Amino acid sequence: MGISPGDPHNLNELARAIALGIRIARRHEKGKSTKRLEARVERIREKAQEREDQRGKK
């Protein structure tokens, strides 16, 4: 269940994405690479969208 009817992310995915976003911001401030963390956020987003698309096909 998402925050809004059109939101594909569930609460767990939103919490994980926010936590990763905080880690990304901190690493960016330190001048470190954020590519790996950004890829994890992207995978979360893709998985949520794929699940939402499957629900729409039924």
N, C-alpha and C positions, 0 to 999 in steps of 0.2 A: 504494500500500500504506500503510495507516494504522499507527498505533502498536499498536492493538488491533483485533480483528476487527470490532467495532461502530463503530469510529471512521471517519467518512467522509473525514477530511483526510489527505492524503499528507504526506510529510516536508517538501517544499517549501512547502506551504501552512501547515503548522505553524510553520516558521521565519519565513515572512513575517508571520504573525499575531502571533508573539511580538515580532518587531522593531517592528511597528507599535504593539503594546501598550506597549513601552518609550517610543516617541516620544509616544504619547498621554499617558502618565504625566508625562513631562517637560513637555509643553505645558500640561497641567493644573496642574502646580505653578507655572508662570509666569503662570497666569491667562489663557492663550490658548485660542482655540477649538479643539476636537478633533473637530468634526462631520465634516469631510472625511475624516480618518483613520479615524474610527469607521465611516464608510460603506464605506471600502475593506475593512476587516475583515469587515463584514457581507456584502459581495459575495463575498469569499473563502469565507466559511461557506456562503452560499447555493449557490455553484457546486459546492462539495464535496458538499453534501447532494443536490443535483440529480443529480450523477454517481452517487452511492451509490444513489439511488432507481432510476435507470436500470439499474444492475447487478442490483437486486433483482427487476426486472420480467422479466428474461431467463430 
